[in-house]
Amino acid sequence: MTKISISRESSAGTISKYIYGHFAEHLGHCIYGGIFVGKDSPIPNTEGIRSDVVEAMKAIHLPVLRWPGGCFADEYHWRDGIGPQEKRRNMVNTNWGGVTEDNSFGTHEFLELCRQVGCEPYITGNVGSGTAQEMSEWVEYLNSDGDSTVVRERRTNGRQDSWGVRFWGVGNESWGCGGIMRPEYYADVYRRYQNFCRQYGDHKLYKIACGPSDVNTEWTEVLMKNAAFCMDGLSMHSYTIPGGWDHKNSATKFTEADYFETMAIAADMERKIGLHAEIMDKYDPDKRVGLIIDEWGNWFEVEPGTNPGFLYQQNTMRDAMVAAVHLDIFNRHCDRVFMANIAQTVNVLQAIILTEGEKMVLTPTYHVFDLYQHHMDAKELACAIETGKIGTAEHSVAGITASASEKDGIITLTLSNLSPDTAEEVTVDLKAAVKETKGRILQGRMDAYNDFDSAPLQVEDFSDIRAVDGGLLVKMPACSVAEIRIGL
Ligand code: AHR
């Protein structure tokens, strides 16, 4: 039996909707084939962008999309991706599979995608192999309405008014694929580059500095000490890689021990955030600078027979549980975590959508984002959870994870049972009589997945919820993620 007490008085603040953000890189079939098929494709599209994928993204109210990378961002030269298609420069994508990048998806196409989805763009500029002038002119091209050669060029390319892009990343993984810099050096480079990313009219940029990987607290310390004054956000990347880089798990064929190792790594995000938040608190006690976890999720072995540089992996209920564990943690830390972007949207790593030619399938991870969407911009409510530990001698985790929020008088509780084989009764103490509830659930075997010919994992109505004195009694099936909407 698990006990959860929800307090309506105690809150970490508002859960930024950007915590439910996503990331799309020029990598494998994320952009090409997954999102962009070109105007002449027989696959239904608007301006070359797949209609089925856009509809799926709209249905979860995807709030923000990061692009063009990832590692790709630091070898991307934005001018290669504007102007007439036939004149666009070709390059080799040296990070991802050595394939030819024809730049047919560039700035205008990305912003058209964001328009169709109704999400905000988050663009990462090139620090590693680009100049401050190149980055500065990209911002001008996007956000200025002045009379300049750069703005006239945009107008010649078909866009009269500025787009007003807000979220702006200054390099990606500058400690690694973005230039293998030392933190002191990057802090100075960041200060210089961001200085020339100007504010045009009302278009104030939210500037995001490259932050640490996992528990690299030295990076956070140096960046916060030397550059916090000129940043709005500090990014952090942390993947869940059971088995480690050299012995990565298969996405679909794994043992219960692998499952619990995966859950333990995912749950460790709480500690990682705590480590960086403590340093950020020291230099920024008012919590002005947001922690931007702009790459997170499972990283498994690629599917057999696929290009190892394309990072294509299937997605099971294990992925759904990892998503739920992370999103609950981000919700709880909404006082510091302002944005998070799961890697990556379509066909890459922990994707929410998989495509194969004209076919598309929604993964269990997608359904978790569907179940969690009412947390966006809601007031977080503290949840005290008393639950048993489950797992192996090496890797044990809390059996139940949860988070709660309130908006427009309705409480949303997301609740997950991490046990792969045992149902769990959960009492939810709200200190108030419950008038009505509405539940939805995703459940399945830990290694079950949706494929193009059969998609058994779908969100269903959930009614194993009973009002009891001052709260609820919920019976959570094994390996399940639920959303319960509560009216008091
Ligand atoms: O998401 C795949 C890659 O992982 C990104 O390009 C990079 O930033 C990270 O190392």
Boltz pocket constraint, residues with backbone or C-beta under 6 A from the ligand:
constraints:
  - pocket:
      binder: B
      contacts: [[A, 25], [A, 69], [A, 70], [A, 71], [A, 72], [A, 172], [A, 173], [A, 295], [A, 343], [A, 344], [A, 349]]
      max_distance: 6.0
